[in-house]
Amino acid sequence: MNTYSYQLHEMAYLALAPARAASDMARLWFNNPINPLAHTQVGRNVAASAELFERLTRRYGKPIFGLTSTKVDGRTVPVRDEVVWQRTFCKLLHFERDWEGADEPRQPKLLIVAPMSGHYATLLRGTVDAFLPHYDVYITDWADARMVPRAFGTFDLDDYIDYVVEMCRLLSATQDGLPLHTIAVCQPAVPLISAVALMDHRADPDVPASMTLMGGPIDTRRSPTAVNLLAQERGSDWFRGNCIHPVPYPYPGVGRDVYPGFLQLSGFMAMNFDRHVNAHIEMFNHLMEGDGDSAEKHRDFYDEYLAVMDLTAEFYLQTVDTVFVEHRLPDGTMMHRNERIDLAAIRRTALMTVEGEKDDISGLGQTFAAQELCLNIPAKRKLHHQQNVGHYGVFNGSRYRQEIAPRIRAFHAAVAPI
């Protein structure tokens, strides 16, 4: 473990603060209509360069969902998000719809388990928005490990599974008769299917009606991507020695061992470096041409994409070992504390899997493996869908809204009609 890398990262960020302030002032001045240079090629060049420098060196804070309304049967309904359950490392957000005196329609509940893999749950804003007209929606909001004091304890993959079980019990159909459907996007496919297997094995009455796994690493030996191959080649000891760093002062979690979000982000961006470079060149050109709408789309995307959080070291390393190096879930050797995860135990929960043909994070077949491992779910309660999209397109974008989300809704209606 490198003790000083995180501190050096913070020092570099602070050292650039004066340059960021100067570039921001330059941007404002050369965008100001009272400045004659703002209307020249030179002025636009300076303003665009200053904005790009400031954006590339700033720290992006946690975004907000900002979903204030939705349409249900043609009627606009106000929406607000509120915390309805909380533990040290997670809050459960409920998108409460205000029916303003009208009778609330009977709609199923939907628990979206967001990834704990560096980005915030707001990365799934589009996922939530597509389901709001049709479900009573909840989503996990994971804590940034650098903001959690060491005195609050640790958090690992076993704790993650326990949290999912607790949330399923909180929202279960036994509470109000309305079915609970669950969706896991990418990384949480493993803890969600594990939680369901444990609940079904224990004959838990609160087991959800269905689970939908989207682009998840159930068996990373199938169509391995660059991410999978790196884990397999380096092994967990390499990650322990190179990716784990203590949180520096003055964060509340000072001294806690974490996998820093900036390292995770660096890895993701390196995989598609040319694409990100071209995107920033295009933004510069949009600013030079005065194309504000296109530039704003770039800002919106990267404001979300560049906002990252730290993961606890114990969760990250246990996940690397279990999922990417030793493949314990598909091999049937994964343990939750002292209990084996047996996917054949799942009988009552319906299963849908969704994969992207161009997914460079979870390759084709990795999520579909769940269909074969869940031997005792009846065939009529299983469905697989493959879409010609990349990893992000599995849960966001036009094809997600027009093709994937409607298929998920139809599947839910077929396996658990109200």
C-alpha positions in Angstrom: 0.0 0.0 0.0 1.4 3.4 -1.0 0.9 5.7 2.0 1.5 9.0 0.2 -0.2 8.7 -3.2 -3.5 10.0 -2.0 -1.8 12.9 -0.2 0.2 13.8 -3.4 -3.1 13.8 -5.3 -4.6 16.2 -2.9 -1.5 18.4 -2.9 -1.6 18.6 -6.7 -5.2 19.5 -6.6 -4.6 22.3 -4.1 -1.5 23.5 -5.9 -3.7 24.1 -9.0 -6.2 26.2 -7.1 -4.8 29.6 -8.1 -4.5 28.6 -11.8 -8.2 27.4 -11.6 -9.3 30.7 -10.1 -7.4 32.7 -12.8 -8.8 30.6 -15.6 -12.3 31.0 -14.3 -11.9 34.8 -14.1 -10.6 34.7 -17.7 -13.6 32.7 -18.8 -16.0 35.1 -17.3 -14.3 38.2 -18.7 -13.9 36.8 -22.2 -17.5 35.7 -22.2 -18.8 39.1 -20.9 -20.7 40.9 -23.7 -19.3 44.3 -22.6 -15.8 43.1 -23.4 -15.2 43.8 -27.1 -12.8 40.9 -27.3 -15.6 38.5 -26.4 -16.9 38.8 -29.9 -13.6 38.0 -31.6 -12.0 34.7 -32.5 -9.2 35.4 -30.0 -11.7 36.1 -27.2 -13.7 32.9 -27.8 -10.4 30.9 -28.0 -9.3 32.2 -24.6 -12.7 31.7 -23.0 -13.0 28.1 -24.4 -9.4 27.3 -23.3 -10.0 28.7 -19.8 -13.2 26.7 -19.3 -11.6 23.4 -20.4 -8.6 24.0 -18.1 -10.9 24.7 -15.2 -13.1 21.7 -15.8 -10.2 19.3 -16.3 -8.6 20.3 -13.0 -11.6 20.8 -10.7 -13.2 18.4 -8.3 -16.8 17.4 -9.1 -19.1 17.2 -6.1 -21.9 14.7 -5.6 -24.7 15.5 -8.1 -28.4 15.7 -7.3 -31.1 13.6 -8.9 -33.1 16.7 -9.8 -36.2 14.7 -10.7 -39.1 17.0 -9.7 -42.0 15.6 -11.7 -43.2 12.7 -13.8 -46.2 11.9 -16.0 -48.6 9.1 -14.9 -51.4 8.3 -17.4 -50.9 11.8 -18.9 -51.0 13.6 -15.6 -48.0 15.5 -14.3 -47.2 14.4 -10.8 -44.7 16.3 -8.5 -41.8 14.1 -7.2 -39.4 14.5 -4.3 -36.7 12.2 -3.1 -36.5 11.3 0.6 -34.5 9.0 2.8 -36.6 6.2 4.2 -33.9 3.8 5.5 -30.3 4.5 6.5 -27.2 2.6 7.6 -23.7 3.8 8.0 -22.7 3.2 4.4 -26.0 3.5 2.6 -29.2 5.5 2.4 -32.3 4.2 0.7 -34.0 7.0 -1.3 -37.7 6.9 -2.1 -39.0 9.0 -5.0 -42.2 10.1 -3.4 -44.9 11.1 -5.8 -47.4 13.7 -4.6 -50.8 12.8 -5.8 -52.3 16.0 -4.4 -55.5 14.5 -3.0 -56.1 12.0 -5.8 -56.1 8.3 -5.1 -52.7 6.8 -5.6 -52.8 4.1 -8.3 -51.8 0.6 -7.3 -48.4 0.2 -8.8 -45.6 -2.3 -7.9 -42.5 -1.2 -6.0 -39.1 -1.1 -7.6 -35.8 -1.3 -5.8 -32.9 -0.2 -8.0 -29.6 -1.3 -6.5 -27.0 1.2 -7.8 -23.4 0.3 -8.3 -20.9 0.9 -5.6 -18.0 1.2 -8.0 -16.8 4.8 -7.9 -19.7 6.8 -9.3 -22.7 8.0 -7.4 -26.3 6.7 -7.7 -27.2 9.7 -9.8 -25.5 8.0 -12.7 -28.8 6.1 -12.9 -30.9 9.2 -13.1 -32.2 8.1 -16.6 -32.9 4.6 -15.2 -35.1 6.1 -12.5 -36.8 8.6 -14.7 -37.9 5.9 -17.1 -39.6 3.8 -14.4 -41.2 6.7 -12.3 -44.5 6.7 -14.2 -45.0 3.0 -13.7 -43.5 2.1 -10.2 -43.1 3.3 -6.7 -39.3 3.7 -7.1 -36.5 3.3 -4.5 -32.7 3.4 -5.1 -29.6 2.8 -3.0 -27.4 5.8 -2.3 -24.0 4.5 -1.2 -21.8 6.6 1.1 -18.4 8.0 0.0 -15.9 6.1 2.2 -13.7 9.1 2.6 -16.5 10.8 4.4 -17.2 8.0 6.9 -15.0 8.2 10.1 -13.0 5.1 10.9 -14.8 4.8 14.2 -18.0 3.8 12.3 -16.5 0.5 11.4 -15.9 -1.4 8.1 -18.0 -2.4 5.1 -17.4 -5.4 2.9 -19.3 -7.5 0.4 -21.0 -9.5 3.2 -22.3 -6.2 4.6 -23.5 -5.2 1.2 -25.5 -8.4 0.8 -27.0 -7.9 4.3 -28.1 -4.3 3.4 -29.9 -5.6 0.3 -31.7 -8.3 2.3 -32.8 -5.6 4.8 -34.1 -3.4 2.1 -36.1 -6.2 0.5 -37.7 -7.0 3.8 -38.5 -3.3 4.3 -40.2 -3.1 0.9 -41.6 -6.6 0.6 -45.1 -7.4 -0.6 -46.0 -8.7 2.9 -46.1 -5.0 4.0 -48.9 -3.9 1.6 -49.6 -6.6 -0.9 -47.9 -4.8 -3.8 -45.1 -6.8 -5.5 -41.5 -5.8 -5.1 -39.3 -5.9 -8.2 -35.5 -5.4 -8.0 -32.9 -4.2 -10.5 -29.1 -4.4 -10.2 -27.0 -2.4 -12.6 -23.5 -3.8 -13.3 -21.5 -4.5 -10.1 -24.5 -5.1 -7.7 -25.7 -8.0 -9.9 -23.6 -10.3 -7.7 -24.8 -9.1 -4.2 -28.4 -8.9 -5.4 -28.6 -12.5 -6.7 -26.7 -13.6 -3.6 -29.2 -11.9 -1.3 -32.1 -13.5 -3.2 -30.5 -16.9 -3.0 -30.0 -16.5 0.8 -33.6 -15.4 1.3 -35.1 -18.2 -0.8 -32.9 -20.8 0.9 -34.1 -19.5 4.3 -37.8 -19.6 3.1 -37.9 -15.8 3.8 -41.5 -14.6 3.0 -40.0 -11.2 1.9 -38.2 -12.5 -1.1 -38.8 -10.1 -4.1 -41.1 -11.1 -7.0 -38.3 -10.6 -9.5 -34.7 -9.5 -10.1 -33.3 -7.9 -13.3 -29.6 -8.1 -13.7 -28.2 -5.5 -16.2 -24.7 -5.8 -17.5 -23.5 -7.6 -14.3 -20.3 -9.7 -13.8 -21.9 -13.0 -12.8 -19.2 -15.1 -14.6 -16.3 -12.9 -15.8 -14.6 -15.9 -17.5 -17.1 -15.5 -20.4 -16.0 -13.0 -23.1 -13.5 -11.4 -20.7 -13.0 -7.6 -21.1 -9.9 -5.6 -20.4 -11.2 -5.1 -16.8 -11.6 -8.8 -16.3 -8.2 -9.7 -17.8 -6.4 -7.1 -15.7 -7.8 -8.6 -12.5 -7.1 -12.1 -13.6 -3.5 -11.4 -14.6 -2.5 -9.2 -11.7 -4.3 -11.0 -8.8 -5.6 -9.5 -5.6 -2.1 -9.0 -4.1 -1.3 -6.5 -6.8 -4.5 -4.5 -6.2 -3.8 -4.6 -2.5 -0.4 -3.2 -3.0 -1.2 -0.6 -5.7 -4.8 0.5 -5.4 -5.4 0.8 -1.6 -4.5 4.1 0.1 -5.4 5.7 3.4 -7.7 8.7 3.3 -5.7 11.9 4.0 -6.5 14.8 6.3 -8.9 16.8 6.4 -11.6 14.3 5.3 -13.8 12.8 8.1 -12.6 9.3 7.1 -8.9 10.2 7.6 -6.8 7.0 8.0 -9.4 4.7 6.5 -8.0 2.4 3.8 -9.9 3.0 0.5 -9.8 2.4 -3.2 -9.9 6.1 -4.2 -12.5 7.2 -6.7 -9.9 9.1 -8.8 -8.0 5.9 -9.4 -11.2 4.1 -10.5 -12.0 7.0 -12.8 -8.5 7.0 -14.3 -8.9 3.4 -15.2 -12.2 3.8 -16.9 -11.0 6.8 -18.9 -7.8 5.0 -19.9 -10.0 2.3 -21.5 -11.5 4.8 -23.9 -8.9 7.6 -23.8 -9.3 8.6 -27.4 -13.1 8.9 -27.0 -12.7 11.3 -24.0 -10.0 13.4 -25.7 -12.2 13.8 -28.8 -15.2 14.7 -26.7 -13.3 17.6 -25.1 -11.9 18.7 -28.5 -15.5 18.7 -29.7 -16.6 20.8 -26.7 -13.8 23.3 -27.5 -15.1 23.6 -31.1 -18.7 24.0 -29.9 -17.6 26.8 -27.6 -15.7 28.5 -30.4 -18.7 28.2 -32.7 -21.1 29.5 -30.1 -23.0 26.2 -30.0 -24.2 26.5 -26.4 -26.7 23.5 -26.5 -24.0 21.0 -27.6 -21.5 22.4 -25.1 -24.2 22.1 -22.3 -24.8 18.4 -23.1 -21.0 17.8 -22.7 -21.1 19.6 -19.4 -24.0 17.6 -18.1 -22.4 14.3 -19.0 -19.0 15.0 -17.6 -20.4 16.7 -14.5 -21.8 13.3 -13.7 -19.1 11.1 -15.1 -16.2 12.9 -13.3 -18.0 12.9 -9.9 -16.5 10.0 -8.0 -16.5 8.4 -4.6 -14.0 6.2 -2.6 -14.8 2.6 -1.8 -13.7 0.8 1.4 -10.7 -1.3 0.9 -12.3 -4.4 2.4 -15.3 -4.2 0.0 -13.1 -3.6 -3.0 -10.6 -6.4 -2.3 -13.3 -8.9 -1.4 -15.1 -8.1 -4.6 -11.9 -8.5 -6.7 -11.1 -11.8 -5.1 -14.7 -13.2 -5.1 -15.9 -12.0 -8.5 -12.9 -11.4 -10.8 -10.1 -13.6 -9.6 -11.6 -16.7 -8.0 -15.0 -16.8 -9.7 -16.6 -18.2 -6.6 -20.3 -17.4 -7.5 -20.4 -19.5 -10.8 -18.2 -22.1 -9.2 -20.7 -22.5 -6.3 -18.0 -21.7 -3.6 -19.0 -18.2 -2.7 -19.7 -17.8 1.0 -21.8 -15.2 2.9 -20.2 -15.2 6.3 -20.6 -19.0 7.1 -23.3 -19.8 4.6 -22.8 -20.9 1.0 -24.5 -19.0 -1.8 -26.4 -21.6 -3.7 -28.1 -20.1 -6.8 -30.0 -23.4 -7.3 -32.0 -22.4 -4.1 -33.8 -19.6 -6.0 -37.3 -20.8 -6.9 -39.7 -18.0 -6.1 -38.0 -15.0 -7.7 -38.3 -14.4 -11.4 -35.1 -13.6 -13.4 -34.4 -11.3 -16.3 -30.9 -10.6 -17.6 -30.0 -7.7 -19.9 -26.7 -7.4 -21.9 -25.2 -5.0 -24.3 -23.5 -6.3 -27.4 -20.8 -3.6 -27.3 -20.3 -3.7 -23.5 -16.6 -3.3 -22.7 -17.1 -3.7 -19.0 -19.2 -6.8 -18.6 -18.7 -8.9 -21.8 -21.4 -10.9 -23.5 -22.5 -14.0 -21.6 -21.3 -12.8 -18.2 -24.8 -11.7 -17.1 -26.6 -14.5 -19.1 -24.7 -17.0 -16.9 -27.2 -16.3 -14.2 -29.9 -17.9 -16.4 -28.0 -21.2 -16.4 -26.9 -21.1 -12.7 -30.5 -20.5 -11.4 -31.6 -24.0 -12.3 -34.8 -24.1 -10.4 -36.5 -21.0 -11.6 -39.2 -22.1 -14.1 -38.5 -21.3 -17.7 -41.6 -19.2 -18.0 -40.3 -16.9 -15.2 -36.9 -16.3 -16.9 -36.1 -13.9 -19.8 -32.9 -12.8 -21.4 -32.6 -9.6 -23.6 -29.6 -8.5 -25.7 -29.3 -5.0 -27.0 -27.0 -3.4 -29.5 -25.5 -0.9 -27.0 -22.4 -0.4 -24.9 -22.2 -0.6 -21.1 -23.8 2.8 -20.5 -26.5 2.2 -23.0 -27.8 -0.9 -21.0 -29.3 1.4 -18.4 -29.5 4.9 -20.1 -30.1 6.6 -23.4 -32.7 6.3 -26.2 -32.5 2.6 -26.8 -32.8 1.9 -23.1 -35.9 4.1 -22.9 -37.5 2.8 -26.1 -36.6 -0.9 -26.0 -35.0 -2.1 -22.7 -37.2 -0.4 -20.1 -40.5 -1.5 -21.8 -39.4 -5.1 -22.0 -38.5 -5.0 -18.3 -42.0 -3.6 -17.4 -43.6 -6.2 -19.6 -41.7 -9.0 -17.8 -42.7 -7.7 -14.4 -46.3 -7.6 -15.4 -46.1 -11.2 -16.7 -44.5 -12.7 -13.6 -46.2 -10.6 -10.9 -49.5 -9.1 -12.1 -51.3 -6.7 -9.7 
